[in-house]
Amino acid sequence: MDTSTREMVSQAYDETVAEAMAQGHNTDVAHKEGITAAAMFLASMQGTDDATARALIEALGLTPQ
């Protein structure tokens, strides 16, 4: 994954986590929602299947801040 794509999926993750936390979800739920959002974003950008995109996102090691 190139740097610009990584930045975009990281931003999608961060924004989703922030929204989930603002809605009162705990960190675990927010993280899961962030991973899902970032994977969906990546899948739509690259035209890959959901499982592949999710595996790529999980490999980035993103965590709520």
Backbone bond lengths (Angstrom), bond angles and torsions (degrees), N, CA, C in turn:
res aa  C-N    CA-C-N  psi(-1)  N-CA   C-N-CA  omega(-1)  CA-C   N-CA-C  phi
1 M - - - 1.448 - - 1.531 107.75 -
2 D 1.321 115.71 130.90 1.456 118.28 -179.08 1.536 111.08 -77.06
3 T 1.309 115.26 168.34 1.464 121.59 -173.97 1.525 112.57 -61.44
4 S 1.315 117.57 -43.50 1.469 119.58 -177.87 1.527 111.66 -66.95
5 T 1.322 117.19 -37.75 1.464 120.34 176.95 1.519 110.14 -66.35
6 R 1.307 116.18 -42.43 1.470 119.74 178.32 1.530 110.57 -60.11
7 E 1.310 116.85 -42.18 1.468 120.42 178.99 1.528 111.47 -63.31
8 M 1.329 116.76 -41.09 1.463 120.16 -179.39 1.524 111.83 -67.05
9 V 1.338 117.69 -43.28 1.461 118.57 -179.80 1.530 110.62 -71.58
10 S 1.318 117.32 -32.28 1.467 120.21 175.72 1.519 110.64 -64.79
11 Q 1.316 116.12 -39.84 1.460 120.11 178.14 1.530 110.62 -66.15
12 A 1.320 117.62 -41.10 1.466 120.87 177.05 1.524 110.00 -60.64
13 Y 1.320 115.94 -42.46 1.463 121.27 177.74 1.529 110.13 -61.35
14 D 1.331 116.83 -52.56 1.466 121.61 -176.96 1.521 112.11 -59.41
15 E 1.326 116.94 -43.26 1.462 120.67 -179.43 1.527 111.30 -64.94
16 T 1.320 116.34 -41.15 1.461 120.05 179.93 1.520 110.98 -67.75
17 V 1.321 116.83 -41.34 1.467 120.35 177.26 1.521 110.11 -61.26
18 A 1.322 117.00 -44.97 1.468 120.70 -179.68 1.529 110.95 -61.40
19 E 1.319 116.77 -42.62 1.466 120.32 178.42 1.522 111.20 -63.82
20 A 1.321 116.92 -43.85 1.466 120.62 -179.84 1.527 111.15 -64.15
21 M 1.317 116.90 -41.05 1.466 120.67 178.90 1.535 110.29 -66.34
22 A 1.324 116.87 -38.60 1.464 120.90 178.74 1.528 111.67 -65.32
23 Q 1.330 115.79 -25.88 1.460 120.75 178.10 1.519 111.97 -86.42
24 G 1.332 116.51 2.92 1.454 120.66 175.67 1.518 116.22 92.90
25 H 1.320 116.95 8.08 1.465 119.46 178.14 1.526 109.78 -75.54
26 N 1.325 115.69 151.16 1.464 118.64 177.20 1.522 110.45 -76.74
27 T 1.307 116.30 172.38 1.461 122.29 -175.09 1.525 112.47 -60.37
28 D 1.336 117.50 -39.39 1.468 120.32 -179.13 1.528 111.54 -63.82
29 V 1.313 116.15 -45.38 1.466 120.36 179.54 1.528 109.73 -65.82
30 A 1.324 116.66 -43.93 1.466 120.56 179.45 1.524 110.69 -60.19
31 H 1.332 117.03 -41.41 1.468 121.36 179.07 1.534 110.34 -62.63
32 K 1.310 117.04 -46.19 1.469 120.29 179.80 1.520 111.12 -61.51
33 E 1.331 116.72 -41.26 1.463 119.84 177.71 1.527 111.05 -65.47
34 G 1.320 116.45 -39.20 1.462 120.68 178.14 1.516 112.57 -63.63
35 I 1.315 116.36 -43.18 1.471 121.06 178.10 1.522 110.14 -61.81
36 T 1.321 116.42 -44.60 1.461 120.51 -179.95 1.520 111.02 -62.60
37 A 1.318 116.87 -45.95 1.467 120.52 -179.71 1.524 111.39 -62.53
38 A 1.320 116.80 -45.62 1.464 120.50 -179.88 1.526 111.07 -64.13
39 A 1.328 117.23 -39.19 1.463 120.91 179.30 1.526 110.89 -66.87
40 M 1.320 117.06 -41.02 1.459 120.22 178.20 1.532 110.29 -64.03
41 F 1.314 116.04 -40.64 1.457 121.22 178.01 1.529 110.59 -61.76
42 L 1.334 115.97 -48.00 1.463 120.46 -179.90 1.527 111.30 -62.87
43 A 1.316 116.45 -43.30 1.468 120.24 -179.96 1.524 111.00 -60.74
44 S 1.326 116.31 -40.24 1.466 118.64 179.99 1.524 111.67 -71.07
45 M 1.328 116.83 -34.12 1.468 120.17 179.36 1.522 112.45 -70.54
46 Q 1.321 115.63 -41.68 1.468 119.66 -173.30 1.521 113.88 -100.34
47 G 1.323 116.65 -9.42 1.454 119.45 -179.12 1.519 113.14 70.94
48 T 1.338 116.08 24.76 1.464 119.97 178.79 1.518 110.10 -92.19
49 D 1.308 116.12 166.74 1.462 119.43 177.42 1.530 109.56 -75.00
50 D 1.316 115.68 160.63 1.461 121.62 -174.90 1.520 113.25 -60.60
51 A 1.318 117.38 -41.23 1.465 120.56 -177.63 1.527 111.68 -64.39
52 T 1.310 116.79 -41.52 1.463 120.96 178.51 1.521 110.60 -65.21
53 A 1.323 116.19 -44.97 1.466 120.42 179.66 1.529 110.57 -62.41
54 R 1.326 116.72 -42.50 1.469 120.60 179.78 1.527 110.48 -62.38
55 A 1.313 117.22 -42.88 1.467 120.96 179.53 1.529 110.76 -62.62
56 L 1.323 116.96 -40.13 1.463 120.45 178.42 1.528 110.95 -65.29
57 I 1.322 117.32 -40.83 1.459 121.21 179.33 1.524 110.46 -67.50
58 E 1.307 117.55 -44.44 1.467 120.38 179.36 1.523 111.11 -62.02
59 A 1.320 116.76 -33.19 1.474 120.50 179.68 1.525 112.11 -67.83
60 L 1.329 117.34 -19.38 1.472 120.21 178.85 1.530 112.01 -72.29
61 G 1.322 117.07 -19.76 1.462 119.92 177.89 1.524 113.73 70.76
62 L 1.313 117.29 31.91 1.458 121.16 179.51 1.527 110.71 -64.73
63 T 1.320 116.31 142.01 1.470 121.49 176.97 1.513 109.32 -139.20
64 P 1.340 116.24 150.41 1.468 119.27 176.87 1.525 110.96 -62.55
65 Q 1.316 115.30 145.02 1.459 119.02 -179.80 1.495 111.52 -108.13
